[in-house]
Amino acid sequence: MLAELRRGATLQRERRWLDELEESHPVFFPGQWEWRRSGEILQRLRQRHGFTAPKLRDLHFDALIALTARATGAVLISCNRDDFLLLQEEERFELEVWN
């Protein structure tokens, strides 16, 4: 999601790259199913792992990103290996981890 990418962009060149990305590629966004399913996934992870509210908030955008990628047939590329593997306990999606 562009919101998460923008939140992490600290340099002007990173922000410009995001502007170009947004202009040249379609923007996908989670629909009703993705929002609902993300809540179900987070509930199960809370029950299984005892996660606190702050950890669940951290995972929520990642869950929405993963579910949106799955719905559009995209491969999710991330450096955030641990959180996305955790989400794969509940929902299958294609993940490529970059170091």
Secondary structure, 3 states (H helix, E strand, C coil): CHHHHHHHCCCHHHHHHHHHHHHHCCCCCCCHHHHHHHHHHHHHHHHHHCCCHHHHHHHHHHHHHHHHHHHHCCCEEECCHHHHHHHCCCCCCCEEECC
